[in-house]
Amino acid sequence: MEFLASVPVVLLLTVLIYVVAGRIVDLEVRVTERQLQKEGQAAIDATCSGSDSVP
């Protein structure tokens, strides 16, 4: 009977771990997207500013 009593606790902990892990992954994806956007914008700025000086 102790085993049956521990099943809901294990399920709750499993769900909690998945939720926390999902939020961490989502945060990492958002940070990575921002970094890629900044790098992409920097690359665009670098190429555009260089083309202005060409006659």
N, CA, C and O atoms as a MOPAC input file, in Angstrom:
PM7 MOZYME 1SCF
protein

 N      0.81300 1    -1.20700 1     0.00000 1
 C      0.00000 1     0.00000 1     0.00000 1
 C      0.85100 1     1.26300 1     0.00000 1
 O      0.43200 1     2.29600 1    -0.52300 1
 N      2.03900 1     1.18400 1     0.58300 1
 C      2.90500 1     2.36500 1     0.57000 1
 C      3.29400 1     2.73300 1    -0.85500 1
 O      3.44600 1     3.90900 1    -1.18500 1
 N      3.45200 1     1.72300 1    -1.68900 1
 C      3.80900 1     1.98000 1    -3.07300 1
 C      2.70700 1     2.77900 1    -3.77400 1
 O      2.99400 1     3.72600 1    -4.50700 1
 N      1.46300 1     2.40200 1    -3.55200 1
 C      0.35000 1     3.10900 1    -4.18300 1
 C      0.23500 1     4.54300 1    -3.67600 1
 O     -0.20000 1     5.42900 1    -4.41100 1
 N      0.61800 1     4.77000 1    -2.44200 1
 C      0.54800 1     6.12000 1    -1.88600 1
 C      1.63900 1     7.01100 1    -2.47200 1
 O      1.46100 1     8.22600 1    -2.55500 1
 N      2.75000 1     6.43500 1    -2.87200 1
 C      3.85400 1     7.23700 1    -3.39800 1
 C      3.70400 1     7.53400 1    -4.88800 1
 O      4.40700 1     8.39900 1    -5.40900 1
 N      2.81300 1     6.84500 1    -5.58200 1
 C      2.63900 1     7.04600 1    -7.02000 1
 C      2.21700 1     8.48400 1    -7.34300 1
 O      2.82300 1     9.09000 1    -8.22700 1
 N      1.21300 1     9.05900 1    -6.67600 1
 C      0.85600 1    10.44500 1    -7.00200 1
 C      1.99400 1    11.43300 1    -6.75300 1
 O      2.14500 1    12.40300 1    -7.49700 1
 N      2.78200 1    11.20000 1    -5.73100 1
 C      3.90400 1    12.08800 1    -5.42800 1
 C      4.93800 1    12.01900 1    -6.55000 1
 O      5.45600 1    13.04700 1    -6.98600 1
 N      5.23300 1    10.82800 1    -7.00600 1
 C      6.20400 1    10.65800 1    -8.08900 1
 C      5.67800 1    11.30200 1    -9.36600 1
 O      6.43200 1    11.96400 1   -10.08000 1
 N      4.40100 1    11.11800 1    -9.66000 1
 C      3.82700 1    11.73200 1   -10.85100 1
 C      3.86200 1    13.25100 1   -10.75500 1
 O      4.17600 1    13.92800 1   -11.73400 1
 N      3.54700 1    13.78300 1    -9.59700 1
 C      3.57000 1    15.23100 1    -9.40600 1
 C      4.98300 1    15.77600 1    -9.58600 1
 O      5.17300 1    16.80100 1   -10.24100 1
 N      5.96400 1    15.10800 1    -9.01500 1
 C      7.35000 1    15.55000 1    -9.16700 1
 C      7.79400 1    15.46900 1   -10.62700 1
 O      8.50300 1    16.35200 1   -11.11000 1
 N      7.38200 1    14.41900 1   -11.32600 1
 C      7.74200 1    14.27200 1   -12.73500 1
 C      7.17000 1    15.41800 1   -13.55900 1
 O      7.86800 1    16.00300 1   -14.38800 1
 N      5.90500 1    15.73500 1   -13.33300 1
 C      5.26900 1    16.83300 1   -14.06000 1
 C      5.95600 1    18.14800 1   -13.72900 1
 O      6.19300 1    18.96700 1   -14.61700 1
 N      6.27400 1    18.35400 1   -12.46700 1
 C      6.94600 1    19.58000 1   -12.04900 1
 C      8.30900 1    19.72000 1   -12.72400 1
 O      8.67900 1    20.80900 1   -13.16200 1
 N      9.04800 1    18.62700 1   -12.80500 1
 C     10.36100 1    18.65700 1   -13.45400 1
 C     10.21200 1    18.99300 1   -14.93500 1
 O     10.98600 1    19.78500 1   -15.47400 1
 N      9.21500 1    18.39100 1   -15.59600 1
 C      8.99800 1    18.68600 1   -17.01700 1
 C      8.62100 1    20.14400 1   -17.23500 1
 O      9.08000 1    20.76400 1   -18.19400 1
 N      7.79400 1    20.69500 1   -16.36000 1
 C      7.38200 1    22.09300 1   -16.50800 1
 C      8.57700 1    23.01900 1   -16.32900 1
 O      8.77700 1    23.93900 1   -17.12200 1
 N      9.37000 1    22.78000 1   -15.29100 1
 C     10.53800 1    23.62800 1   -15.03500 1
 C     11.54400 1    23.49900 1   -16.17500 1
 O     12.09300 1    24.50200 1   -16.63200 1
 N     11.78600 1    22.28600 1   -16.63200 1
 C     12.72500 1    22.08200 1   -17.73600 1
 C     12.21700 1    22.76300 1   -19.00800 1
 O     13.00400 1    23.34400 1   -19.75400 1
 N     10.93100 1    22.69600 1   -19.25400 1
 C     10.36000 1    23.34700 1   -20.42100 1
 C     10.52700 1    24.84800 1   -20.37800 1
 O     10.80900 1    25.47100 1   -21.40200 1
 N     10.35700 1    25.43900 1   -19.20800 1
 C     10.52800 1    26.88600 1   -19.08300 1
 C     11.98600 1    27.28800 1   -19.26900 1
 O     12.27700 1    28.32500 1   -19.86400 1
 N     12.89500 1    26.46900 1   -18.76200 1
 C     14.32300 1    26.76400 1   -18.93600 1
 C     14.69000 1    26.70000 1   -20.41200 1
 O     15.40100 1    27.57200 1   -20.91200 1
 N     14.21400 1    25.67700 1   -21.11000 1
 C     14.51300 1    25.54700 1   -22.53700 1
 C     13.90800 1    26.71000 1   -23.30900 1
 O     14.54500 1    27.25400 1   -24.21100 1
 N     12.67600 1    27.09900 1   -22.96100 1
 C     12.02900 1    28.22900 1   -23.63200 1
 C     12.83100 1    29.50900 1   -23.42600 1
 O     13.00200 1    30.29400 1   -24.35800 1
 N     13.31900 1    29.71700 1   -22.21000 1
 C     14.12700 1    30.90600 1   -21.93000 1
 C     15.41800 1    30.88800 1   -22.73200 1
 O     15.83100 1    31.91400 1   -23.27200 1
 N     16.06100 1    29.72000 1   -22.81400 1
 C     17.29100 1    29.59900 1   -23.58500 1
 C     17.04500 1    29.89900 1   -25.06300 1
 O     17.86300 1    30.55000 1   -25.71400 1
 N     15.92200 1    29.42300 1   -25.58700 1
 C     15.59800 1    29.66900 1   -26.99900 1
 C     15.39100 1    31.15600 1   -27.23000 1
 O     15.85500 1    31.69700 1   -28.23400 1
 N     14.70500 1    31.82000 1   -26.31900 1
 C     14.47900 1    33.26000 1   -26.46700 1
 C     15.78600 1    34.03300 1   -26.44600 1
 O     15.98400 1    34.94200 1   -27.25200 1
 N     16.68100 1    33.67900 1   -25.52700 1
 C     17.98000 1    34.35800 1   -25.44200 1
 C     18.77800 1    34.12600 1   -26.71700 1
 O     19.39800 1    35.05000 1   -27.24300 1
 N     18.76100 1    32.89100 1   -27.21600 1
 C     19.49000 1    32.56800 1   -28.44100 1
 C     18.91800 1    33.33900 1   -29.62400 1
 O     19.67500 1    33.84400 1   -30.45300 1
 N     17.59300 1    33.43800 1   -29.71400 1
 C     16.98200 1    34.19200 1   -30.80700 1
 C     17.39200 1    35.66000 1   -30.75400 1
 O     17.67700 1    36.26000 1   -31.79100 1
 N     17.42400 1    36.23900 1   -29.56300 1
 C     17.83200 1    37.64400 1   -29.43600 1
 C     19.27700 1    37.83300 1   -29.87300 1
 O     19.60300 1    38.80200 1   -30.55800 1
 N     20.14700 1    36.90200 1   -29.47200 1
 C     21.54700 1    37.00700 1   -29.85400 1
 C     21.70300 1    36.89900 1   -31.37200 1
 O     22.47900 1    37.64100 1   -31.97500 1
 N     20.97000 1    35.98200 1   -31.97800 1
 C     21.05100 1    35.82900 1   -33.43200 1
 C     20.51400 1    37.06600 1   -34.14000 1
 O     21.05800 1    37.47700 1   -35.16400 1
 N     19.44800 1    37.66500 1   -33.60100 1
 C     18.92400 1    38.88400 1   -34.20800 1
 C     19.93000 1    40.01600 1   -34.10900 1
 O     20.10700 1    40.77500 1   -35.06100 1
 N     20.59500 1    40.13700 1   -32.95900 1
 C     21.60100 1    41.19200 1   -32.80000 1
 C     22.76500 1    40.97600 1   -33.75200 1
 O     23.24000 1    41.92000 1   -34.38300 1
 N     23.23000 1    39.72200 1   -33.85800 1
 C     24.34200 1    39.42700 1   -34.75700 1
 C     23.93700 1    39.65800 1   -36.21000 1
 O     24.72000 1    40.18100 1   -37.00300 1
 N     22.71900 1    39.27000 1   -36.55200 1
 C     22.24000 1    39.48400 1   -37.90900 1
 C     22.12000 1    40.96200 1   -38.22800 1
 O     22.47700 1    41.39600 1   -39.32400 1
 N     21.62100 1    41.73500 1   -37.27900 1
 C     21.49200 1    43.17800 1   -37.48700 1
 C     22.87200 1    43.82000 1   -37.59100 1
 O     23.06700 1    44.73700 1   -38.38800 1
 N     23.82400 1    43.35000 1   -36.79800 1
 C     25.18000 1    43.88600 1   -36.86900 1
 C     25.80100 1    43.57400 1   -38.23200 1
 O     26.50700 1    44.40400 1   -38.80600 1
 N     25.53300 1    42.38100 1   -38.73900 1
 C     26.06400 1    42.01900 1   -40.05400 1
 C     25.42500 1    42.87300 1   -41.14400 1
 O     26.10300 1    43.31000 1   -42.07400 1
 N     24.12600 1    43.10700 1   -41.02900 1
 C     23.43400 1    43.95300 1   -42.01300 1
 C     23.98100 1    45.36900 1   -41.95000 1
 O     24.24200 1    45.98600 1   -42.98200 1
 N     24.15500 1    45.88200 1   -40.74000 1
 C     24.69100 1    47.23800 1   -40.58800 1
 C     26.10000 1    47.34400 1   -41.17600 1
 O     26.44300 1    48.33700 1   -41.81700 1
 N     26.90700 1    46.30900 1   -40.94900 1
 C     28.28200 1    46.33700 1   -41.44500 1
 C     28.30300 1    46.31200 1   -42.97200 1
 O     29.09200 1    47.02900 1   -43.58800 1
 N     27.46200 1    45.51000 1   -43.57800 1
 C     27.47500 1    45.44000 1   -45.04400 1
 C     26.84300 1    46.67300 1   -45.65000 1
 O     27.30000 1    47.14600 1   -46.69100 1
 N     25.82200 1    47.19900 1   -45.04000 1
 C     25.16200 1    48.38900 1   -45.60000 1
 C     26.04400 1    49.63000 1   -45.46400 1
 O     26.09500 1    50.44900 1   -46.38100 1
 N     26.73000 1    49.77700 1   -44.34800 1
 C     27.55900 1    50.95700 1   -44.16200 1
 C     28.76500 1    50.91700 1   -45.11700 1
 O     29.24700 1    51.96600 1   -45.54400 1
 N     29.24500 1    49.73600 1   -45.44600 1
 C     30.34100 1    49.59800 1   -46.37900 1
 C     29.93100 1    49.92900 1   -47.79100 1
 O     30.73400 1    50.45800 1   -48.56000 1
 N     28.70400 1    49.63200 1   -48.14900 1
 C     28.25700 1    49.87800 1   -49.53000 1
 C     27.98100 1    51.36400 1   -49.76700 1
 O     27.91800 1    51.79500 1   -50.91900 1
 N     27.81600 1    52.15800 1   -48.70100 1
 C     27.56200 1    53.59500 1   -48.87600 1
 C     28.78900 1    54.32000 1   -49.40500 1
 O     28.66600 1    55.32600 1   -50.10300 1
 N     29.99200 1    53.80500 1   -49.07000 1
 C     31.20400 1    54.50800 1   -49.47600 1
 C     31.62800 1    54.15500 1   -50.88900 1
 O     32.53700 1    54.78400 1   -51.43100 1
 N     30.98200 1    53.15100 1   -51.50600 1
 C     31.33400 1    52.77900 1   -52.87900 1
 C     30.70300 1    53.77600 1   -53.83900 1
 O     29.50300 1    54.03900 1   -53.75500 1
 N     31.49900 1    54.33800 1   -54.75700 1
 C     30.94900 1    55.33400 1   -55.69800 1
 C     30.01400 1    54.71900 1   -56.73300 1
 O     29.48000 1    55.43000 1   -57.58400 1

